[in-house]
């Protein structure tokens, strides 16, 4: 991309969106259902076994217990969840500090010490980092205060919620990936699941299992960030907001340490560069997981300018800072993972939260409060509100397609909840940092003081893939020592990746691209999925079996589609 500045021509980098992936968005929607005798019929289908779907399924199961006739009318499988991972929690990754309010709603008789948490937040601190110093903020910003919240492993939370759901009769179909949205009579009718047991060329192996059509009265998209079917449905119904959703990539590790960490820590500043031209927004966290483990990670926006920026390698560099080196000294890395996070906020939510036959919950809808670093309790509450709306419609209707007009009461519940209130107050805060760290911090401070009244208008946003990347904004990284710092392939092994080497490629990217685009994708990917072919013309090579399903490639110009069910990482304990 080339621009003019005065009489000079200025190179501004290349835009990834100009090199779209092969295929069309419509291929992920099907209007042709399999014959009725080959369908799997369920009452309500939740897509993805994350906190949003599990909370929704649990709440719906609780409500159906009060209405046996309504439950009986939903057939043999009143509530089902499909999960592409090995089990609930296998693909869940987050900090995580959790507001427990949704747990208390679902399990009012359980005391907090019986919920799937490690410990209450024991104290907290925010630091501004320079390369060698950690300057502690005298006051915790109001949006980041965690009094009354709990430290947890989101993976373990998912496992625990999955167990509670099954006890209530919810059917969880593990290792089942949704590949197409089923549409009939202009309404979502369910999901087509992917085949299993094909080789890298798509030919059936001896253990081949074809996918199935799972047909439901109502489908709830709770896939999490950049969900494949969610994106297909949003595109099909044309309900994206003018402000596109933007994302960050978080890379996280769990360490066993000899000394307990006595507080929750967040940092900003180094190793990120703070000037506007770099577009490097983010920060790090370190959370105590009991007395002998620490969860730490680095989160960076995917709208960065430097093609050489690698969040994985920046995390390795960050651990050499005295603040973190002291925490980890004498310890051992146990696990590693990476995941994208929706950061667009209020103005990037879908125009509608439901469509005929379906609705969107949790990170799939974009319910993340970036300044507060919170999304899990919003996800769970959205699942609860969706379940209550579904139940009321089922109870009041006797027609075969009661969700033909969507779920208007679900949208109304969100608008009247803490989800919309909290996201609206910080509606421009992430976008303020497009002006650089210092200007963004000043703007964010004014927004905090005025509860979002300042500036009084909507800040615009470009998609991450529409931001130019430049190969002249160099970064370099030291080689890992395999004690404190590690390379990408070693980290992929620590993610417990279960993908077959010979399964079909599930990643859609252009391969004949300008070098700067290839370098951006190679550095961005935390799992070493992309590299240049060793010989021949400059062509991008894809190593799909390395993929840990972080979703970053979809945000940055390609498209992640689900591989066969059961593939990907195992974040048990993360």
C-alpha positions in Angstrom: 0.0 0.0 0.0 1.5 3.4 -1.0 0.4 6.9 0.1 1.5 10.5 -0.5 3.0 12.8 2.2 3.8 16.2 0.7 5.9 15.5 -2.3 7.2 12.2 -1.0 5.8 8.7 -1.7 5.5 6.8 1.6 5.3 3.0 1.9 2.6 2.1 4.4 2.6 -1.7 4.1 0.3 -4.2 2.7 -3.3 -4.9 3.8 -4.0 -8.6 4.5 -7.7 -8.3 3.5 -6.6 -7.7 -0.1 -5.5 -11.4 -0.2 -8.6 -13.3 0.8 -8.7 -17.0 1.4 -10.0 -19.4 -1.2 -13.6 -20.4 -1.2 -16.9 -18.5 -0.5 -18.7 -17.6 2.7 -21.9 -19.2 1.4 -20.3 -22.7 1.3 -20.6 -22.9 5.1 -24.4 -22.6 4.9 -26.6 -25.4 3.5 -30.2 -25.3 2.4 -30.4 -29.0 1.7 -31.0 -31.2 4.7 -30.4 -34.9 4.7 -33.5 -37.2 4.5 -35.5 -37.3 7.8 -34.4 -40.8 8.6 -30.7 -39.7 8.5 -31.2 -36.7 10.8 -30.6 -36.5 14.5 -33.5 -34.6 16.1 -32.9 -32.6 19.3 -35.0 -30.0 21.1 -32.5 -27.2 21.6 -29.0 -27.4 20.3 -26.1 -25.5 21.8 -23.0 -25.1 19.6 -19.8 -25.3 21.7 -19.3 -26.4 25.3 -18.0 -23.2 26.7 -19.3 -21.3 29.8 -22.1 -19.6 27.8 -23.5 -22.8 26.3 -23.1 -24.8 29.4 -24.7 -22.2 31.6 -27.6 -21.9 29.1 -28.1 -25.7 28.9 -28.0 -26.0 32.7 -30.6 -23.2 33.1 -32.8 -24.6 30.4 -32.7 -28.1 32.0 -33.6 -26.6 35.4 -36.6 -24.8 33.8 -37.8 -27.9 31.9 -37.9 -29.8 35.2 -40.7 -27.5 36.2 -42.7 -28.2 33.0 -42.7 -32.0 32.2 -45.1 -31.6 29.2 -42.9 -29.0 27.5 -39.8 -31.2 28.1 -41.6 -34.3 26.7 -42.5 -32.3 23.6 -38.8 -31.9 22.8 -38.2 -35.6 22.2 -35.6 -38.0 23.4 -32.9 -35.3 23.4 -34.4 -32.2 24.8 -31.1 -30.4 25.1 -27.9 -31.2 23.3 -24.4 -29.6 23.0 -21.9 -30.3 20.3 -18.2 -29.8 21.3 -15.3 -30.1 18.9 -12.8 -30.8 21.6 -12.2 -34.1 23.4 -14.4 -32.9 26.3 -15.8 -29.7 27.8 -12.8 -27.6 28.7 -10.4 -29.1 26.2 -10.4 -26.0 24.0 -11.1 -23.4 26.8 -8.3 -21.0 27.7 -8.5 -17.9 29.8 -6.7 -16.1 32.6 -9.1 -16.4 34.5 -10.5 -14.2 37.2 -14.2 -14.8 37.5 -17.1 -12.8 38.8 -19.1 -15.6 40.5 -22.6 -14.0 40.1 -23.8 -16.4 37.3 -22.7 -19.4 39.4 -24.8 -18.2 42.3 -27.8 -17.9 40.0 -27.4 -21.4 38.7 -26.3 -23.1 42.0 -27.8 -21.0 44.8 -27.4 -23.7 47.4 -23.7 -24.3 46.7 -21.2 -22.3 48.9 -18.4 -20.6 47.0 -15.8 -23.1 48.3 -17.7 -25.9 46.4 -17.5 -24.0 43.1 -14.7 -24.8 40.6 -12.4 -22.0 41.8 -8.9 -22.0 43.2 -9.2 -19.1 45.6 -10.6 -15.6 46.1 -8.5 -12.8 44.6 -6.1 -12.3 47.6 -4.9 -8.8 46.5 -4.0 -7.1 43.3 -1.5 -4.8 41.7 -1.0 -3.0 38.4 2.5 -2.3 37.1 3.9 -0.2 34.3 6.9 -2.0 32.9 10.1 -0.7 31.4 12.8 -3.1 30.2 14.2 -3.4 33.7 11.8 -1.9 36.1 8.2 -2.4 37.4 6.5 0.8 38.5 3.5 0.0 40.6 0.3 2.1 40.0 -0.7 3.8 43.3 -4.4 3.2 42.6 -6.1 0.2 40.8 -8.2 1.6 37.9 -11.9 1.2 38.7 -12.5 -1.0 35.7 -9.8 -3.5 36.9 -10.8 -4.0 40.5 -11.4 -7.6 41.5 -12.7 -7.6 45.0 -15.1 -10.5 45.4 -13.9 -12.3 42.3 -12.1 -15.7 42.1 -9.1 -17.1 40.4 -9.9 -20.2 38.3 -8.9 -22.4 35.4 -11.4 -21.9 32.7 -10.7 -25.4 31.4 -11.6 -26.9 34.8 -14.6 -24.6 35.0 -15.8 -26.1 31.7 -15.2 -29.6 32.9 -17.2 -29.0 36.1 -20.1 -27.2 34.3 -20.2 -30.1 31.8 -20.6 -32.6 34.6 -23.4 -30.5 36.1 -25.2 -30.3 32.8 -25.0 -34.1 32.2 -26.4 -34.7 35.7 -29.4 -32.7 34.6 -29.9 -34.8 31.5 -28.1 -32.6 28.9 -26.6 -34.7 26.1 -23.0 -33.6 25.3 -21.6 -34.8 21.9 -17.9 -34.5 22.3 -15.4 -34.6 19.4 -18.2 -33.3 17.2 -17.4 -30.3 14.9 -20.0 -28.2 13.3 -19.1 -27.4 9.7 -22.3 -26.0 8.1 -25.4 -24.0 9.3 -28.6 -25.6 8.1 -31.1 -23.2 6.8 -34.7 -24.0 5.7 -37.6 -21.6 5.1 -35.3 -18.7 5.9 -34.6 -20.0 9.4 -31.8 -21.9 11.1 -32.8 -25.5 11.5 -29.6 -26.9 13.0 -26.0 -27.8 12.2 -24.2 -30.3 9.9 -21.3 -32.0 11.6 -18.0 -32.8 10.0 -16.7 -36.1 8.7 -14.1 -38.1 10.6 -11.4 -40.4 9.3 -10.4 -38.8 6.0 -6.7 -38.6 4.8 -5.0 -35.4 3.8 -6.4 -35.6 0.3 -10.0 -36.1 1.6 -10.2 -39.8 0.9 -12.0 -42.0 3.4 -9.8 -44.1 5.7 -11.0 -47.5 7.1 -12.3 -45.7 10.3 -14.3 -43.2 8.2 -17.5 -41.8 9.9 -19.7 -39.4 7.9 -21.1 -36.3 9.5 -24.8 -35.9 10.4 -27.5 -33.3 10.3 -28.5 -32.3 13.8 -31.9 -30.7 13.5 -33.3 -28.5 16.4 -36.2 -26.3 17.3 -33.7 -23.6 18.3 -29.9 -23.4 17.8 -27.8 -21.4 20.2 -24.4 -20.3 18.9 -22.0 -20.3 21.8 -18.8 -21.3 20.0 -16.7 -18.6 21.6 -14.4 -16.2 19.8 -14.5 -16.2 16.0 -16.7 -19.3 15.9 -16.8 -20.8 12.4 -20.6 -21.3 12.3 -21.3 -18.0 14.0 -19.3 -16.2 11.3 -21.3 -18.0 8.6 -24.6 -17.2 10.3 -23.7 -13.5 10.8 -22.7 -13.2 7.1 -25.8 -15.1 5.9 -28.3 -12.9 7.8 -26.3 -9.7 7.2 -26.4 -8.5 10.8 -22.9 -7.3 11.4 -22.5 -3.8 12.8 -20.7 -1.1 10.8 -17.9 -1.3 13.4 -16.3 -4.6 12.6 -15.3 -6.9 15.5 -11.6 -6.7 16.3 -9.6 -9.2 18.3 -6.5 -9.7 20.5 -4.4 -12.8 20.8 -3.6 -14.1 24.2 -0.7 -16.5 24.8 -0.7 -18.2 28.3 1.4 -20.5 30.4 0.9 -22.4 33.6 3.9 -22.8 35.9 4.6 -24.9 39.0 6.5 -22.6 41.4 8.2 -23.0 44.7 6.8 -19.8 46.2 3.1 -18.8 46.2 2.1 -15.6 44.4 0.2 -13.5 46.9 -1.8 -11.3 44.5 -3.3 -10.9 41.0 -1.0 -8.9 38.8 -1.6 -7.0 35.6 1.0 -5.0 33.6 1.1 -2.6 30.7 4.0 -1.1 28.8 7.1 -3.2 27.9 7.6 -5.4 25.9 5.1 -3.5 23.8 6.1 -0.4 22.0 3.9 2.6 22.9 4.0 4.9 19.9 1.0 5.3 17.7 2.8 4.0 14.6 3.3 0.6 16.2 -0.4 0.0 17.1 0.7 -2.4 19.9 -2.1 -2.5 22.5 -2.2 -5.0 25.3 -0.8 -6.1 28.6 0.1 -9.1 30.7 -1.3 -11.0 33.7 -0.1 -13.3 36.5 -2.7 -15.1 38.7 -2.1 -17.4 41.6 -3.6 -20.9 41.1 -3.5 -22.1 44.7 -0.1 -22.1 46.5 2.1 -23.8 44.0 1.0 -22.7 40.5 0.9 -19.5 38.5 -1.0 -18.7 35.4 0.6 -15.9 33.3 0.1 -14.6 29.9 0.4 -11.7 27.4 -2.5 -10.3 25.4 -1.9 -8.1 22.3 -4.3 -6.7 19.8 -4.3 -8.2 16.3 -4.3 -4.8 14.6 -0.6 -4.4 15.0 1.6 -2.7 12.4 4.8 -4.7 12.5 4.8 -7.8 10.4 7.5 -9.3 12.7 5.3 -9.1 15.9 5.0 -12.5 17.6 2.9 -12.6 20.8 4.4 -16.0 21.6 7.9 -14.7 21.4 7.1 -11.5 23.3 5.8 -13.6 26.1 9.1 -15.5 26.3 10.9 -12.1 26.4 8.6 -10.8 29.0 9.5 -13.7 31.4 13.0 -12.4 31.5 11.9 -9.2 33.2 12.9 -9.1 36.9 9.3 -9.0 38.0 8.5 -12.3 36.3 11.9 -14.0 36.5 11.6 -13.8 40.3 8.1 -15.4 40.3 9.2 -18.3 38.1 12.7 -18.9 39.4 13.1 -22.5 40.4 9.8 -23.4 38.8 8.7 -25.6 35.8 6.4 -24.8 32.9 3.5 -27.3 32.9 1.3 -26.1 30.0 0.9 -23.6 27.3 -1.9 -22.3 25.0 -3.2 -19.4 22.9 -6.6 -18.0 22.0 -8.2 -14.9 20.5 -10.4 -12.5 22.4 -13.1 -10.2 20.9 -12.3 -6.6 21.7 -14.6 -4.5 19.6 -17.0 -3.9 22.5 -20.5 -2.5 22.3 -20.4 -1.0 18.8 -19.2 -4.3 17.4 -22.1 -6.5 18.7 -24.4 -7.9 16.0 -27.3 -5.7 14.9 -29.6 -8.5 16.3 -28.8 -11.1 18.9 -31.2 -13.5 17.4 -32.4 -14.6 13.9 -35.1 -17.0 12.9 -34.4 -20.2 14.7 -31.2 -19.2 16.5 -29.4 -16.8 18.8 -25.8 -15.7 19.7 -24.3 -15.8 23.2 -21.0 -15.2 25.0 -17.9 -14.5 23.0 -19.7 -15.5 19.8 -21.7 -12.3 20.2 -18.7 -10.3 21.5 -19.7 -9.9 25.2 -16.2 -8.9 26.5 -15.4 -5.9 28.6 -11.8 -5.1 27.6 -11.0 -2.4 30.2 -12.3 -4.7 33.0 -10.6 -7.8 31.5 -13.9 -9.7 32.0 -16.1 -11.9 29.7 -16.8 -15.2 31.5 -19.7 -14.0 33.7 -21.2 -12.1 30.8 -21.0 -15.2 28.7 -22.8 -17.3 31.4 -25.4 -14.6 32.0 -26.1 -14.4 28.2 -26.6 -18.2 28.2 -29.0 -18.0 31.1 -31.0 -15.2 29.4 -31.2 -17.2 26.2 -32.4 -20.3 28.1 -35.1 -18.3 29.9 -36.3 -16.8 26.6 -36.3 -20.2 24.9 -38.3 -21.7 27.8 -40.9 -19.0 27.7 -41.4 -19.4 23.9 -41.7 -23.2 24.2 -44.1 -22.9 27.1 -46.4 -20.4 25.3 -46.3 -22.0 21.8 -47.9 -25.0 20.2 -46.6 -24.6 16.7 -43.8 -26.6 15.1 -41.5 -23.6 14.5 -42.0 -21.3 17.5 -38.7 -19.5 16.9 -39.4 -18.4 13.3 -39.4 -14.8 14.6 -36.2 -15.2 16.6 -36.0 -14.6 20.3 -36.9 -11.0 20.8 -37.2 -11.4 24.6 -33.6 -12.6 24.7 -32.4 -9.3 23.1 -34.6 -7.4 25.5 -33.1 -9.2 28.5 -29.5 -8.4 27.3 -30.5 -4.7 26.8 -31.8 -4.6 30.4 -28.8 -6.4 32.0 -25.4 -5.6 33.3 -24.0 -6.9 30.0 -25.2 -4.0 27.9 -24.9 -1.5 30.8 -21.2 -2.3 31.4 -20.2 -2.6 27.7 -22.0 0.7 26.9 -20.0 2.6 29.6 -16.7 1.5 28.0 -18.0 1.6 24.4 -15.1 3.7 23.0 -12.3 2.7 25.3 -10.5 0.0 23.3 -10.7 2.2 20.2 -9.1 5.1 22.1 -5.8 3.3 22.0 -5.6 3.5 18.2 -4.2 6.9 19.1 -1.2 5.3 20.9 -0.7 4.3 24.5 -0.3 7.8 26.1 -3.2 9.5 24.2 -5.3 6.4 24.6 -4.7 6.3 28.4 -5.7 9.9 28.7 -8.9 9.3 26.7 -9.7 6.2 28.6 -9.3 8.0 31.9 -11.8 10.6 30.8 -14.2 7.9 29.7 -13.9 6.2 33.0 -14.5 9.4 35.0 -17.6 10.3 32.9 -18.8 6.7 32.7 -18.6 6.8 28.9 -20.3 10.2 28.4 -17.0 11.5 27.0 -16.5 11.9 24.0 -20.2 11.8 23.1 -19.8 10.1 19.7 -18.8 6.7 18.3 -15.1 6.0 17.6 -14.7 4.1 14.3 -12.9 0.8 13.9 -11.2 -1.0 11.1 -11.1 -4.8 11.0 -7.7 -6.3 12.0 -7.3 -7.6 8.4 -7.9 -4.1 7.0 -4.9 -2.6 8.9 -1.7 -2.5 6.9 1.3 -4.5 8.0 4.9 -3.2 7.5 8.0 -5.3 7.3 10.2 -2.3 8.1 9.0 -2.1 11.7 11.4 -4.7 12.9 11.4 -6.9 15.9 13.9 -9.6 16.8 13.7 -12.4 19.4 16.3 -14.5 21.3 16.4 -18.2 21.0 14.7 -20.1 23.8 16.8 -21.7 26.6 14.1 -24.5 27.3 14.1 -23.5 31.0 12.5 -20.1 31.2 11.9 -19.4 27.5 10.8 -21.8 24.7 10.3 -21.9 21.0 7.0 -22.3 19.2 7.2 -26.0 18.4 8.1 -26.9 22.0 5.1 -24.9 23.1 2.8 -26.7 20.8 3.8 -29.9 22.4 3.0 -28.4 25.8 -0.6 -27.7 24.5 -1.3 -31.4 24.3 -2.1 -31.2 20.6 -4.1 -34.2 19.4 -4.3 -33.5 15.6 -3.5 -36.3 13.2 -0.6 -35.5 10.8 -2.5 -36.9 7.8 -5.9 -35.2 8.2 -7.2 -32.7 5.6 -6.0 -29.1 5.8 -8.7 -27.0 7.6 -7.0 -23.7 7.2 -8.0 -21.4 4.3 -5.3 -18.9 3.4 -3.9 -17.4 0.2 -0.5 -18.9 -0.4 0.9 -16.8 -3.2 1.1 -13.5 -1.4 3.5 -10.5 -0.9 6.4 -11.4 1.5 5.2 -8.9 4.1 1.8 -10.6 4.4 3.5 -14.0 4.7 5.8 -12.7 7.3 2.9 -11.3 9.3 1.0 -14.6 9.3 4.2 -16.6 10.1 5.1 -14.4 13.1 1.5 -13.9 14.3 0.8 -17.7 14.5 1.9 -18.9 18.0 2.0 -22.6 16.8 4.4 -22.4 13.8 1.6 -23.4 11.4 2.9 -21.2 8.5 6.3 -21.1 6.9 7.8 -20.4 3.5 8.3 -23.3 1.2 12.0 -24.3 1.2 12.4 -24.4 -2.6 10.7 -23.0 -5.6 8.7 -19.7 -5.9 8.0 -17.8 -2.7 4.9 -19.7 -1.5 3.4 -20.1 1.9 3.4 -23.6 3.4 0.8 -24.7 5.9 1.4 -27.2 8.7 -2.3 -27.8 9.8 -1.5 -30.5 12.4 0.3 -27.8 14.5 -2.9 -25.7 14.8 -4.2 -25.1 18.3 -7.5 -23.4 17.1 -6.6 -19.9 18.4 -8.5 -18.3 15.5 -6.0 -15.5 14.8 -5.8 -16.3 11.1 -9.5 -15.6 10.6 -9.0 -12.2 12.2 -6.0 -11.4 10.1 -7.2 -12.3 6.6 -7.5 -16.1 6.4 -10.2 -18.5 7.6 -10.1 -21.2 10.2 -12.6 -24.0 9.6 -12.9 -26.9 12.1 -10.9 -30.0 11.5 -12.4 -33.4 12.5 -13.8 -33.5 16.0 -11.3 -34.3 18.7 -8.4 -32.5 17.0 -6.5 -29.6 18.5 -5.2 -28.9 22.0 -6.1 -30.4 25.4 -6.1 -27.5 27.8 -7.1 -29.6 30.8 -5.9 -27.7 33.9 -5.2 -24.5 31.9 
